[in-house]
Amino acid sequence: MPGLSINYNQKTNLEVLNEAVLDMGSDTETTSSIIYSDAIFSLAASSHENYPIWFEITQSHVIALEGMIYNISLDKIIQQFQEYCDAGVNTQAGRRLLESFLRKADGDFLLVVYSIQDSELTVANDRLGRLHTFSSYSIDDGFVMSREMKFIFHFMSNLIIDKLFLTQYLMYEYAFGNSAIFKNILRMGEASYIEASLVHKAESSSPIQISTTQYAKLGFDCDETVLSRSEAVADLQSLLQKSMTDRISKCEFYGYQQMIDVSGGYDTRMVLGLYVNNSPEGKFYTHKLVTGDESTIAEKLGELFGREIQGISADHSMDLSEAAEIIYKTDGLVNVWTSLTAWRDSEKKKKLVHGKHAVFMGFGGEFLRHPLQPTLFSKSPEAFARKGLIPSSLDIDWASAIIDVSTTEVRNHLLNYFKSYPEQTNLGKIRRMYHEYYHKLVLAGEDRTRRLFWTVQPLWTIDLYGTTLKKIPLKFATYSFFRDIMAEIDPRMLKVPIFGSSVKLESRFSNWLQNVWTNLYRYSRALVLTSKTLRKKLNKHRSANRDKENIDQIVSTIRDVHSRLEYFQGVIPIKGIESFMSNGYGFINYQRILSILLYLSEVEKRFPSKISSEK
């Protein structure tokens, strides 16, 4: 991913730093460089013409901002940075100013502030943690932080597989918690800042002190203000309008032309309606996706709104020759088939435009439509995880067998993690679990696009999210509620059907029937599990490409890639993989297995001396 990278270490190796920076700029569209470096601290950036990074270097401080803050002017941002620096990095007075600023800032950003005189460092992210950021710290290797894991690999002495992470990846495609594929690498939690400083005491065992503070917390227990349905719709409509105007204004300020992605679903038409009613400009595109051609729906919406929507059709053939490199570039976060096709979609779009562009996208309506809730026999996060009720999940027994780890160990790991949730009710815990799962799914999708464009998500804002969690009664969170919000913004959104759905948006009765079915499906464990079993037997998985030729190819590639592994072959034995594949458990699960193997094969090729023999 483009973005900022940090090395904070008293023993910085400039040769290693240069290699890491060069690795960050390996994409044809991306350039990388060292912004600042001294005996303790180095700051590097990789970016392209569409990626926003601002920095300032003075005699006393280095300040860098990646991403955008939409609700505060750049002049005000710079003023508040200066006030923080004047108060002192890593001081109590400075922290109060920093936390006050971060709580107000609405956007997708990463902030780095370094005091040159005191060698003190602060790294902070936005309240929703919208930019994937990884870090690693050890006494020998120092503190390293980056938007890409591959930058961190260059500074680590050992790369040791986290098998519990891999098992969760196979189960859900996104692991719970802040762990990563290798031990001693962590994701940065949302609404956090990390402080690093030198320890000058001779008796200290570590030369660097690292501390992490969460400056704001999302609460998922039901703390719902009593609102009428019409009041709730009006509140959200107002917040959505403000979100869109803030984002259009800030993109225009920075000189970005604006592109709007439109599909056949709910969220993108909401974005389309909001955008058209707030801006006469913009370019509108729809992709003929591998999961289905939704362009016809998008084009009908464009006609209603008086906008021409250009269709983009990229190559979605099952050519795995470039898959390994793409998986490596995306940190192995998403299955190979999704990564490959989405990468091509973005590349095809990039060829159509010139100059700075921001892409306005859907994402974020799930908590307004169908948040995960307790079912009749699954009233806790542990039950959801254990019984395979999380979307697109693989049974825990199979995932454990493939990765060669104890099912009990995986189950206990998940149980202990869910117990750490701060919510007091099962409903609150399940809502947090769903937020964490869905948030990572969305971030991975955004990251693929951000390799070429800056992405903007008007449905993800701190005010919208806070209002949804704290003021909107959970009983309102239905498809018909989302439909009412669309009607309030622009009723033209209701005149075109949702892709793959028989629901008539203009009919309240049709929406009511959909809600009845959704609730039956949600609360009946037997129905959910029966449906999952039938889909497995019928090979009905998310991807539209389910033909035998593709499955045979991916199975053959799994065997081939595994046979060529050297260091990692014993970590994930072929026996468990073969046993799983002999049961015909479908295309999407094979993709995840291949994704892991391809990613590990690329790490092997690049960092053979760092790979630990630990199993």
C-alpha positions in Angstrom: 0.0 0.0 0.0 1.1 3.6 -0.6 1.7 5.5 2.6 4.1 6.3 5.4 6.8 4.0 6.9 8.9 4.5 10.0 12.1 3.1 11.5 12.9 4.1 15.1 16.1 2.5 16.2 19.4 3.5 17.8 21.1 1.0 15.4 19.6 1.9 12.1 21.2 0.2 9.2 21.0 2.6 6.2 21.5 -0.1 3.7 18.5 -2.1 5.0 16.5 1.1 5.1 17.2 1.9 1.5 16.3 -1.7 0.5 13.0 -1.4 2.4 12.2 1.9 0.7 13.1 0.5 -2.7 10.7 -2.4 -2.0 7.9 0.0 -1.2 8.3 1.6 -4.7 8.2 -1.7 -6.6 4.8 -0.9 -8.3 5.0 0.8 -11.6 2.6 3.5 -10.4 4.3 4.1 -7.1 7.4 6.1 -6.1 9.1 5.9 -2.7 11.6 8.1 -1.0 13.1 8.9 2.5 11.5 12.1 3.7 13.7 12.5 6.8 16.4 10.5 8.5 18.7 11.0 11.5 20.6 8.7 13.9 17.4 7.5 15.6 14.4 8.1 13.3 13.7 7.6 9.6 10.5 8.5 7.8 9.7 7.2 4.3 6.8 7.5 2.0 5.5 5.7 -1.0 2.8 7.4 -3.1 1.4 8.1 -6.5 -0.3 11.1 -8.1 -3.7 10.2 -6.6 -2.4 9.5 -3.0 -2.5 12.4 -0.4 0.6 12.8 1.7 1.5 16.1 3.3 4.6 16.7 5.4 6.6 19.6 6.9 10.1 19.6 8.3 11.3 22.4 10.6 14.3 22.8 12.8 12.5 21.2 15.7 10.0 18.8 14.3 9.0 16.5 11.5 5.2 16.3 10.8 3.5 14.1 8.2 -0.1 13.5 7.4 -1.3 10.6 5.2 -4.8 10.6 3.9 -7.5 13.3 4.4 -9.3 15.0 7.2 -12.6 16.2 5.8 -14.1 18.4 8.4 -11.2 20.6 9.3 -9.4 23.1 7.0 -5.7 22.5 6.2 -4.8 25.8 7.8 -6.5 24.8 11.1 -4.9 21.4 10.9 -1.4 22.9 10.6 -2.2 25.3 13.4 -3.2 22.5 15.7 -0.1 20.4 14.8 2.0 23.4 15.7 0.3 23.8 19.1 0.9 20.2 19.8 4.6 20.5 19.0 4.9 23.6 21.1 3.3 21.9 24.1 5.7 19.0 23.7 5.6 15.6 22.0 4.8 12.8 24.5 4.0 15.3 27.3 0.7 15.5 29.3 0.0 18.9 27.9 0.7 17.7 24.3 -1.5 14.6 24.8 -4.5 16.7 25.8 -4.2 18.8 22.7 -3.6 15.8 20.5 -6.5 13.8 21.8 -8.9 16.8 21.5 -7.9 17.2 17.9 -8.1 13.5 17.1 -11.6 13.1 18.6 -12.9 15.9 16.3 -11.2 14.9 13.1 -13.4 13.0 10.6 -11.5 11.2 7.9 -9.1 8.5 6.9 -5.6 9.4 8.1 -2.4 8.6 9.7 -0.4 11.3 11.6 3.3 11.2 12.4 5.0 13.8 14.6 8.7 13.6 15.6 10.6 15.9 17.9 14.1 16.2 16.4 15.7 17.6 19.6 14.2 15.0 22.0 14.0 12.1 19.6 10.4 11.5 20.6 7.8 10.1 18.2 4.0 10.0 18.1 1.9 8.1 15.5 -1.9 8.5 15.5 -4.7 7.3 13.4 -8.4 8.2 12.9 -11.2 7.1 15.2 -12.3 4.3 12.9 -8.8 3.1 12.0 -9.5 3.5 8.3 -5.9 2.9 7.0 -4.3 -0.6 7.6 -1.1 0.0 9.5 1.3 -2.6 10.9 4.1 -2.4 13.4 6.8 -4.5 15.1 9.0 -3.9 18.1 11.9 -5.9 19.6 15.0 -4.9 21.6 17.2 -6.0 18.7 15.2 -4.7 15.8 13.8 -1.5 17.2 10.4 -0.1 16.4 9.2 -0.3 12.8 5.8 0.8 11.4 4.4 0.8 7.9 1.3 0.6 5.8 2.9 -2.5 4.2 4.2 -5.6 6.0 7.0 -6.1 3.5 8.7 -2.9 4.7 8.7 -4.3 8.2 10.2 -7.6 7.1 13.5 -5.9 6.1 14.1 -5.0 9.7 13.0 -8.2 11.5 15.5 -10.8 12.5 13.0 -13.7 12.3 9.7 -14.4 10.5 7.7 -16.9 12.4 4.2 -18.0 11.2 1.2 -17.3 13.4 -0.8 -20.4 12.8 -3.8 -19.2 14.9 -4.0 -16.2 12.5 -3.8 -18.5 9.4 -6.6 -20.8 10.9 -8.9 -17.8 11.4 -8.0 -16.6 7.9 -9.2 -19.9 6.5 -12.3 -19.7 8.6 -13.4 -16.1 7.9 -10.8 -14.6 5.5 -10.2 -11.9 8.2 -8.7 -12.8 11.6 -10.1 -11.3 14.8 -7.8 -9.1 16.9 -4.8 -7.1 15.8 -2.5 -10.0 14.9 -0.9 -10.6 11.5 0.3 -13.6 9.5 3.7 -13.4 11.2 4.3 -13.2 15.0 5.5 -9.9 16.4 3.7 -7.9 13.8 0.5 -6.2 14.9 -2.1 -4.1 13.2 -2.7 -0.7 14.7 -6.0 -0.5 16.6 -8.6 2.1 15.7 -8.6 5.5 17.6 -5.0 5.0 18.8 -1.8 6.8 19.1 1.6 5.2 19.7 4.4 7.0 21.5 8.1 6.0 21.2 11.0 7.5 23.2 14.6 6.6 24.1 15.3 5.1 27.6 18.3 6.7 29.1 18.5 4.6 32.3 21.5 2.3 32.2 19.7 -0.4 34.1 16.9 -0.6 31.6 16.7 -3.8 29.5 15.3 -2.0 26.5 16.7 1.1 24.8 13.2 2.2 23.6 10.0 2.7 25.4 6.8 2.1 23.4 3.3 2.9 24.7 -0.1 2.7 23.0 -3.2 4.8 24.0 -6.7 4.4 22.8 -8.1 8.0 22.8 -11.7 7.1 22.0 -13.8 4.0 22.1 -16.7 2.7 20.1 -19.4 1.2 22.4 -21.6 -1.5 21.1 -23.9 -2.1 24.0 -27.4 -0.8 23.3 -27.4 2.8 24.5 -30.2 3.8 22.2 -31.8 7.2 22.5 -35.6 6.8 21.9 -36.3 8.2 18.5 -39.3 7.8 16.2 -38.6 6.1 12.9 -39.1 9.4 11.0 -36.7 11.2 13.4 -34.1 8.6 12.9 -34.4 8.8 9.1 -34.2 12.6 9.2 -31.1 12.5 11.5 -29.2 10.1 9.2 -30.3 11.9 6.1 -28.8 15.1 7.5 -25.5 13.4 8.5 -25.2 11.8 5.1 -25.6 15.1 3.4 -22.9 16.7 5.5 -20.6 13.8 5.0 -20.9 14.1 1.2 -20.5 17.9 1.1 -17.4 17.8 3.4 -15.8 15.2 1.2 -16.6 16.9 -2.1 -15.3 20.2 -0.8 -12.0 18.7 0.5 -11.4 16.8 -2.7 -12.0 20.0 -4.7 -9.6 21.9 -2.4 -6.8 19.4 -3.1 -7.4 19.5 -6.8 -9.0 16.0 -7.2 -11.3 15.2 -10.0 -14.0 12.9 -8.7 -15.1 9.5 -9.9 -18.2 7.7 -8.6 -18.3 3.9 -8.6 -21.9 2.6 -9.1 -23.0 -1.1 -8.8 -26.4 -2.7 -8.5 -26.5 -2.7 -4.7 -27.7 -0.5 -1.9 -24.7 1.5 -0.8 -23.4 2.8 -4.1 -26.8 4.1 -5.2 -27.0 5.9 -1.9 -23.6 7.5 -2.7 -24.8 8.3 -6.3 -28.0 10.0 -5.0 -26.0 12.1 -2.4 -23.3 13.0 -4.9 -25.6 14.1 -7.8 -27.6 16.3 -5.4 -24.5 18.1 -4.2 -22.2 18.4 -7.2 -22.7 19.0 -11.0 -19.3 17.4 -11.7 -17.9 13.9 -11.6 -17.3 10.9 -13.7 -19.4 7.8 -13.2 -18.3 4.2 -13.8 -19.6 0.7 -13.3 -17.6 -2.5 -13.4 -18.7 -5.8 -14.9 -17.6 -7.7 -11.9 -16.5 -11.3 -11.7 -19.3 -11.9 -9.1 -21.9 -10.8 -11.7 -22.6 -8.1 -14.3 -24.3 -5.3 -12.3 -23.7 -2.7 -15.0 -27.3 -2.9 -16.4 -28.7 -1.8 -13.0 -26.1 0.9 -12.7 -26.8 2.3 -16.2 -30.5 2.5 -15.4 -29.7 4.5 -12.3 -27.5 6.8 -14.3 -30.4 7.4 -16.8 -32.7 8.4 -13.9 -30.2 10.8 -12.5 -29.2 12.2 -15.8 -25.7 10.9 -15.7 -23.8 8.8 -18.2 -22.3 5.8 -16.5 -19.4 4.2 -18.4 -19.1 0.5 -18.1 -15.6 -1.1 -17.5 -15.0 -4.7 -18.4 -11.6 -6.1 -17.3 -10.1 -9.5 -18.0 -11.3 -11.9 -15.3 -9.7 -15.0 -16.8 -8.3 -17.5 -14.3 -4.7 -16.7 -15.2 -2.6 -17.2 -12.0 0.7 -16.2 -13.5 0.6 -12.8 -11.9 -1.4 -13.8 -8.8 1.6 -14.4 -6.5 3.0 -10.9 -7.0 -0.4 -9.3 -6.5 -1.0 -11.3 -3.3 2.4 -10.2 -2.0 1.8 -6.6 -2.8 -1.6 -6.7 -1.0 0.0 -8.4 2.1 -2.0 -11.5 1.6 -5.1 -9.9 3.0 -7.7 -11.2 0.5 -8.3 -14.4 -1.4 -6.4 -14.8 -4.6 -9.4 -14.7 -6.9 -10.8 -11.5 -5.4 -7.4 -9.9 -5.4 -6.6 -10.8 -9.0 -9.9 -9.6 -10.5 -10.2 -6.4 -8.4 -6.6 -5.5 -9.3 -7.5 -5.8 -13.0 -10.7 -3.8 -12.5 -8.7 -0.9 -11.0 -5.9 -1.1 -13.6 -8.5 -0.9 -16.4 -10.1 2.2 -14.8 -6.7 3.8 -14.3 -6.1 3.7 -18.1 -9.2 5.7 -18.7 -8.3 8.8 -16.7 -5.4 11.2 -16.3 -4.5 13.5 -13.5 -5.5 13.4 -9.8 -8.7 11.4 -9.1 -10.6 10.3 -6.0 -13.0 7.5 -6.2 -16.3 7.8 -4.3 -17.4 4.3 -3.2 -20.2 2.5 -1.4 -19.5 0.5 1.9 -20.8 1.1 5.3 -24.6 0.5 5.2 -24.6 -2.8 6.9 -25.3 -1.5 10.4 -28.3 0.3 9.0 -29.6 -2.8 7.1 -28.8 -6.0 8.9 -26.3 -5.9 11.8 -25.4 -9.3 13.1 -27.7 -10.2 16.1 -28.1 -13.1 18.4 -30.0 -16.1 17.0 -32.3 -18.4 18.8 -29.5 -20.9 19.7 -26.5 -18.6 19.2 -26.5 -15.9 21.7 -22.8 -15.0 22.0 -19.8 -14.3 19.7 -18.3 -17.7 20.7 -21.4 -19.5 19.4 -21.3 -17.6 16.1 -17.7 -18.4 15.7 -18.0 -22.1 16.7 -21.1 -22.9 14.7 -19.9 -21.3 11.5 -22.6 -18.6 11.4 -20.2 -15.8 10.3 -20.7 -15.1 6.6 -18.7 -17.3 4.2 -17.0 -19.2 7.1 -15.3 -22.5 7.0 -15.8 -25.0 9.8 -13.2 -24.7 12.6 -12.3 -28.4 12.5 -11.4 -28.3 8.8 -9.5 -25.0 9.1 -7.5 -26.4 12.1 -6.7 -29.6 10.2 -5.4 -27.8 7.2 -3.1 -25.5 9.2 -2.2 -28.5 11.5 -3.1 -26.8 14.8 -5.3 -28.1 17.6 -9.0 -27.3 17.2 -9.2 -26.8 21.0 -6.3 -24.3 20.9 -8.1 -22.3 18.1 -11.4 -22.4 20.0 -9.9 -21.3 23.3 -8.0 -18.5 21.5 -11.3 -17.2 20.1 -13.1 -17.7 23.4 -10.5 -15.7 25.3 -10.4 -13.0 22.7 -14.2 -12.5 22.7 -14.1 -12.4 26.5 -11.8 -9.4 26.2 -14.6 -7.4 24.6 -15.6 -4.5 26.9 -19.3 -4.8 26.2 -21.4 -6.2 29.0 -24.2 -7.8 26.9 -24.1 -10.6 24.3 -25.9 -8.3 21.9 -23.1 -5.7 22.3 -20.4 -8.2 21.9 -21.9 -9.6 18.7 -22.3 -6.1 17.3 -18.6 -5.5 18.0 -17.7 -8.8 16.4 -19.6 -8.0 13.3 -18.1 -4.5 13.2 -14.6 -6.0 13.4 -15.2 -8.6 10.7 -17.0 -6.3 8.3 -14.6 -3.4 8.9 -11.6 -5.5 7.8 -13.5 -6.8 4.8 -14.2 -3.3 3.7 -10.7 -2.0 4.4 -9.2 -4.8 2.2 -11.5 -3.7 -0.6 -10.5 -0.1 -0.3 -6.8 -0.9 -0.1 -6.8 -2.7 -3.4 -8.3 0.5 -5.0 -5.9 2.8 -3.1 -2.9 1.3 -4.8 -4.0 3.5 -7.8 -6.6 6.0 -6.5 -7.6 7.8 -3.3 -10.9 6.3 -2.1 -13.7 8.2 -0.4 -16.5 6.5 1.6 -19.3 8.9 2.6 -21.1 6.2 4.6 -18.2 5.8 7.0 -17.9 8.8 9.3 -17.5 9.1 13.0 -20.8 11.0 13.4 -22.8 8.5 11.3 -21.3 5.6 13.1 -21.8 7.1 16.5 -25.4 8.0 15.8 -26.2 4.6 14.4 -24.7 2.9 17.5 -26.0 5.2 20.1 -29.2 6.8 18.9 -30.9 4.5 16.4 -33.0 1.7 18.0 -31.7 -1.7 16.8 -35.2 -2.7 15.7 -35.0 0.0 13.0 -31.9 -1.6 11.3 -33.7 -3.3 8.4 -33.7 -3.1 4.6 -36.9 -1.1 4.7 -35.3 1.4 7.1 -32.4 1.8 4.6 -35.0 2.2 1.9 -36.7 5.0 3.8 -33.4 6.9 4.1 -32.9 6.5 0.3 -36.4 7.8 -0.3 -35.7 10.9 1.9 -32.5 11.7 0.0 -33.8 11.1 -3.5 -36.8 8.8 -4.3 -35.3 8.1 -7.8 -33.1 5.5 -6.0 -36.2 3.3 -5.5 -37.2 3.1 -9.1 -34.5 0.6 -10.1 -34.3 -2.9 -8.5 -31.4 -4.2 -6.5 -29.1 -6.5 -8.4 -30.1 -10.2 -7.8 -33.1 -9.3 -5.7 -36.8 -9.5 -6.4 -37.7 -6.8 -3.8 -39.6 -3.8 -5.2 -38.1 -0.9 -3.4 -41.1 1.4 -4.1 -43.4 -1.2 -2.4 -43.5 -1.1 1.4 -45.1 -4.5 1.4 -42.3 -6.0 -0.7 -39.8 -4.5 1.7 -41.8 -5.8 4.7 -41.7 -9.4 3.2 -37.9 -9.1 2.8 -37.6 -8.1 6.5 -39.7 -11.1 7.5 -37.5 -13.5 5.6 -34.3 -11.8 6.9 -35.5 -12.2 10.5 -36.5 -15.9 9.9 -33.1 -16.5 8.5 -31.3 -14.6 11.3 -33.1 -16.3 14.2 -33.3 -19.8 13.0 -30.1 -21.7 13.6 -31.4 -24.7 11.8 -32.3 -22.8 8.7 -28.9 -21.1 8.6 -26.9 -24.3 9.0 -29.2 -26.2 6.5 -28.7 -23.4 4.0 -24.9 -23.5 4.5 -24.9 -27.3 4.0 -27.0 -27.1 0.9 -24.8 -24.4 -0.6 -21.7 -26.5 0.0 -23.3 -29.6 -1.6 -24.5 -27.6 -4.6 -21.2 -25.7 -4.8 -23.0 -22.4 -4.4 -20.4 -20.0 -3.3 -19.9 -16.2 -3.7 -18.0 -16.3 -6.9 -19.9 -16.6 -10.1 -17.0 -18.6 -11.5 -17.8 -22.1 -10.1 -17.1 -24.3 -13.2 -15.1 -27.4 -12.8 -12.3 -26.2 -15.1 -11.5 -23.3 -12.7 -11.7 -25.6 -9.6 -9.4 -28.2 -11.3 -6.9 -25.4 -12.1 -6.8 -24.0 -8.7 -6.5 -27.4 -7.1 -3.6 -28.2 -9.4 -1.9 -24.9 -8.6 -2.3 -25.5 -4.8 -0.4 -28.8 -5.2 2.3 -27.2 -7.4 2.9 -24.2 -5.2 3.0 -26.3 -2.1 5.6 -28.7 -3.7 7.9 -25.8 -4.4 7.8 -24.4 -0.9 11.0 -24.9 1.0 10.9 -23.4 4.4 7.2 -23.3 4.9 6.3 -26.7 3.5 6.6 -28.4 6.9 4.6 -25.6 8.6 1.5 -26.4 6.5 1.6 -30.1 5.6 0.0 -31.2 2.3 -1.8 -34.0 4.1 -4.4 -31.7 5.6 -4.9 -29.8 2.4 -5.4 -33.0 0.3 -7.8 -34.4 2.8 -9.9 -31.2 2.7 -9.8 -31.0 -1.2 -10.9 -34.6 -1.5 -14.2 -33.6 0.2 -15.0 -31.0 -2.5 -15.5 -28.1 -0.2 -15.7 -25.5 -2.9 -14.0 -22.7 -4.8 -13.8 -20.0 -2.2 -12.1 -22.1 0.4 -9.5 -23.3 -2.2 -8.8 -19.7 -3.0 -7.9 -19.0 0.6 -5.6 -22.0 0.8 -3.9 -20.9 -2.4 -3.6 -17.3 -1.2 -1.7 -18.4 1.9 0.6 -20.7 -0.1 1.3 -18.0 -2.8 2.0 -15.4 -0.2 4.4 -17.6 1.7 6.2 -18.6 -1.5 6.8 -14.9 -2.2 8.1 -14.3 1.3 10.4 -17.3 1.0 11.9 -16.0 -2.3 12.6 -12.5 -0.8 13.6 -13.2 2.8 15.0 -16.8 3.0 17.5 -16.0 5.7 14.8 -14.5 8.1 12.4 -17.5 8.1 12.4 -19.3 11.4 12.2 -23.1 11.6 9.6 -22.8 14.4 6.6 -24.9 13.5 
